[in-house]
Amino acid sequence: MQKVQSYLYPNRVIAIADLAGFTVENTIVYAKTIKIYKGVDNVIQFDIQNADQKRLELITTPLIHGIKMNIMDISGNALPSSPYSITPHQTIKGIGIVTIPMMDLDGIDHQKLQYSLTATDLSGNHIPLYTDSRFSAIGTIDIVASATPTVQADKIYDRFSGEINYMGNVIYHTSVVPTKSYRAIQQAQVRFVVDYTNFAGKLYVEGTQDSTISVDSFKHSDHMQTINFAQRTTGSTTFVVNVESFNNLRVSWQYPDVWQYSATGQDPTVTYGSVDKVTVQYS
């Protein structure tokens, strides 16, 4: 039988305030890198001490106040919500608490950030708090990608390629959309939402069983779902495709052939709208 142990302990970092006007004598033996995780609210505790490694009073007779945590990228640019206010613990002397909301980490990739702590002393001076073993006021934060399951974001295609068919008309395509991925649960369907403006022509989804795409992969592919717009139409259309028989999909479209323009008395020089974007939805 396999046994896995988990521990619940505070994400606590020692910070030393230089209130005596000289370099602190008691160094911090181990400089701790703070790990924070996307997808959750991260609570960090700071054990705020003086040069004698005694915890400072932060509530009743505070020697420092207005403690803040500044978070920056490697170039020194602050996060949008930085600085964060550190709140004194109500029952434990010398402990300050800060929360980094999960929404503040949205859109930030796994990377290392820098942080510093600042406060104001009784004389109104702004002072740094030291957090590493060499009296530096700069510490390190490691952002871990995610501690919770994530939902794959929609993918938007707004640039398209074209090829000329045997009749001299251009057929447009999105990039290839793979149906297989390294996921715990494979999707049974893929949803395409196509937005268009004043579009007239044929819009369709095609698929291939080829695992490796070549110029001939879609040469004999079936048009699984097709919509013909006889008149210019603005709006969106949704295709829901079962992917069990396909390794790759794409959305394609073409405008009416030249002979169709002349048959209906329409001007062949007039453009017949556009496909603005194709959104692939995974949820």
C-alpha positions in Angstrom: 0.0 0.0 0.0 1.3 3.4 -0.9 1.0 6.1 1.6 1.3 9.8 0.8 1.7 12.5 3.5 0.6 16.1 3.1 1.4 19.0 5.4 -0.4 22.2 6.2 2.0 24.9 7.3 2.2 28.7 6.8 4.1 30.2 3.9 6.2 32.2 6.4 9.3 34.3 5.7 11.5 36.0 8.3 12.0 39.8 7.7 14.4 41.9 9.8 13.8 45.6 10.4 16.9 47.8 11.0 15.6 50.1 13.7 19.0 50.8 15.4 20.6 52.5 12.4 23.3 49.9 11.9 23.6 46.8 9.8 21.8 43.8 11.4 24.2 41.4 13.1 22.1 38.3 13.1 22.0 37.0 9.5 19.2 34.9 8.2 20.8 31.5 7.6 18.5 30.3 4.8 17.1 32.7 2.3 13.7 31.3 1.4 12.1 31.5 -2.0 8.4 32.1 -1.8 6.3 29.8 -4.0 2.9 31.1 -5.1 0.4 29.2 -7.2 -2.0 30.2 -10.0 -5.6 29.3 -9.5 -5.7 30.0 -5.7 -5.5 32.9 -3.3 -1.9 32.8 -1.9 -1.5 33.8 1.8 2.0 34.7 2.9 3.1 35.4 6.5 6.1 37.5 7.4 7.8 37.0 10.8 9.0 40.6 11.4 11.9 40.8 13.8 14.5 43.4 15.1 18.3 43.0 14.9 18.2 40.8 18.1 15.8 38.4 16.3 12.9 39.4 18.6 9.5 39.8 17.1 8.3 43.4 16.8 5.0 44.6 18.2 2.8 45.6 15.3 -0.5 46.4 17.0 -0.6 47.9 20.5 2.6 49.9 20.4 3.9 49.5 16.9 7.5 50.4 16.2 6.8 50.3 12.4 3.6 50.7 10.4 2.4 50.8 6.8 4.2 47.6 5.9 3.9 46.9 2.2 5.0 44.1 -0.1 6.2 45.3 -3.5 6.2 42.6 -6.3 8.1 43.2 -9.5 9.2 41.3 -12.6 12.9 40.6 -13.3 13.1 44.0 -15.0 11.7 45.9 -12.0 8.2 46.5 -13.4 5.6 46.3 -10.7 2.6 43.9 -10.9 -0.6 45.9 -11.6 -1.9 45.5 -8.0 1.5 46.1 -6.3 2.2 47.1 -3.5 0.2 44.8 -1.2 -0.6 45.9 2.3 0.6 43.6 5.1 -1.9 43.2 7.9 -0.7 42.5 11.5 -1.9 39.1 12.9 -4.4 39.8 15.6 -3.2 37.2 18.1 0.5 36.4 17.2 3.0 39.1 17.9 5.3 40.1 15.0 3.4 38.2 12.3 2.2 40.1 9.2 -0.1 38.6 6.7 -0.6 39.4 3.0 -2.9 37.8 0.4 -2.2 37.7 -3.3 -5.6 37.1 -5.0 -5.6 34.4 -7.8 -7.0 37.0 -10.2 -3.8 39.0 -10.0 -1.9 36.1 -11.4 -4.1 35.5 -14.4 -2.2 35.9 -17.6 1.2 35.6 -15.9 3.3 32.7 -17.0 5.4 30.5 -14.7 8.4 32.7 -13.9 10.5 34.1 -11.1 9.5 37.5 -9.7 11.2 39.8 -7.1 9.7 41.3 -4.0 10.7 43.8 -1.3 9.2 44.9 2.0 9.0 48.5 3.1 7.7 50.2 6.3 7.6 53.5 8.1 9.3 53.9 11.5 8.3 56.1 14.4 10.3 59.0 12.9 8.4 58.8 9.7 11.4 57.3 7.8 10.7 54.8 5.0 12.8 51.7 5.8 13.5 48.4 4.0 13.1 45.0 5.7 15.8 42.5 5.0 14.7 39.1 3.8 17.9 37.3 2.8 21.2 36.1 4.2 23.2 39.1 2.9 21.1 42.0 4.1 19.5 42.5 0.7 16.0 44.0 0.6 15.1 41.9 -2.5 13.6 38.4 -2.3 12.5 35.9 -4.9 9.0 34.6 -5.7 8.5 31.6 -7.9 5.2 31.5 -9.7 4.1 27.9 -10.2 1.8 27.3 -13.2 -1.2 26.1 -11.4 -2.2 24.1 -8.3 -5.8 23.5 -9.6 -7.2 21.9 -12.8 -7.5 24.4 -15.7 -9.9 24.8 -18.5 -8.4 25.1 -21.9 -8.9 28.6 -23.3 -10.7 29.2 -26.6 -8.4 29.7 -29.5 -9.1 32.4 -32.0 -8.0 32.4 -35.7 -8.1 35.7 -37.5 -5.5 35.2 -40.1 -6.1 32.8 -43.0 -4.3 31.2 -45.9 -5.7 30.8 -49.4 -5.2 28.5 -52.4 -6.5 28.7 -56.0 -8.8 25.9 -57.2 -9.1 24.6 -60.8 -11.7 27.3 -61.6 -9.4 30.1 -60.6 -11.2 30.9 -57.4 -9.5 31.3 -54.0 -10.4 28.9 -51.2 -9.5 30.2 -47.7 -8.6 28.1 -44.7 -7.9 28.5 -41.0 -4.8 26.9 -39.6 -5.1 23.1 -38.8 -6.8 22.3 -35.5 -5.6 19.1 -33.9 -8.3 16.9 -32.3 -6.0 14.8 -30.2 -4.0 16.2 -27.3 -2.1 15.1 -24.2 -5.1 15.4 -21.9 -6.6 13.1 -19.3 -10.0 13.2 -21.1 -10.1 13.4 -24.8 -12.7 15.6 -26.3 -15.5 14.0 -28.3 -16.5 17.2 -30.0 -15.0 20.5 -31.2 -17.0 23.6 -31.6 -16.2 26.2 -34.2 -17.9 29.7 -34.0 -17.4 31.6 -37.3 -18.1 35.3 -37.4 -18.6 37.0 -40.8 -19.6 40.3 -42.3 -21.6 40.7 -45.5 -20.5 37.2 -46.5 -21.8 35.3 -49.5 -20.5 31.9 -50.5 -19.9 28.5 -49.1 -18.6 27.9 -45.6 -17.7 24.4 -44.4 -15.6 22.2 -42.0 -13.3 19.6 -43.4 -11.2 16.9 -41.6 -8.5 14.4 -42.2 -7.2 11.2 -40.6 -3.6 12.2 -41.4 -1.5 12.6 -38.2 1.1 14.6 -40.1 -0.2 17.4 -42.3 1.0 17.7 -45.9 -0.2 19.6 -49.0 -2.4 16.6 -49.9 -3.9 15.9 -46.4 -7.2 17.7 -47.2 -7.2 17.0 -50.9 -9.9 14.4 -50.8 -11.5 15.3 -47.5 -15.2 15.4 -47.0 -17.1 18.6 -46.2 -18.7 17.4 -43.0 -20.8 20.5 -42.5 -21.6 23.0 -45.2 -23.7 26.2 -45.3 -24.3 28.1 -48.5 -25.1 31.9 -48.2 -26.9 33.0 -51.4 -27.1 36.5 -50.1 -24.7 38.6 -48.1 -25.2 37.8 -44.4 -23.7 39.3 -41.2 -23.5 37.3 -38.0 -22.1 34.0 -36.7 -22.5 30.3 -37.4 -21.6 27.4 -35.0 -20.3 24.1 -36.2 -20.2 21.2 -33.7 -18.0 18.4 -35.1 -17.6 14.8 -33.7 -13.8 14.2 -33.8 -13.6 10.5 -33.2 -12.7 9.8 -36.9 -10.4 12.8 -37.5 -6.9 13.8 -36.3 -7.1 17.3 -37.7 -9.8 19.8 -38.7 -10.0 23.2 -40.4 -12.7 25.7 -41.4 -12.7 26.7 -45.1 -14.8 28.9 -47.3 -15.0 30.3 -50.8 -16.9 33.0 -52.5 -19.3 32.4 -55.5 -17.6 31.4 -58.7 -17.2 34.0 -61.5 -19.8 32.3 -63.7 -22.3 32.7 -60.9 -21.8 36.4 -60.8 -22.6 36.7 -64.5 -25.5 34.4 -64.3 -27.2 36.6 -61.8 -26.1 39.8 -63.3 -23.8 40.7 -60.4 -20.6 42.6 -60.8 -17.6 40.2 -60.5 -15.4 43.0 -59.2 -17.5 43.4 -56.1 -16.1 41.6 -53.0 -18.6 39.5 -51.2 -17.9 40.2 -47.6 -15.4 38.5 -45.2 -14.9 35.9 -42.6 -13.6 37.9 -39.6 -12.6 35.2 -37.2 -13.0 31.6 -36.2 -13.1 30.6 -32.6 -12.4 27.1 -31.4 -14.2 26.4 -28.2 -12.9 23.6 -25.9 -15.5 23.8 -23.1 
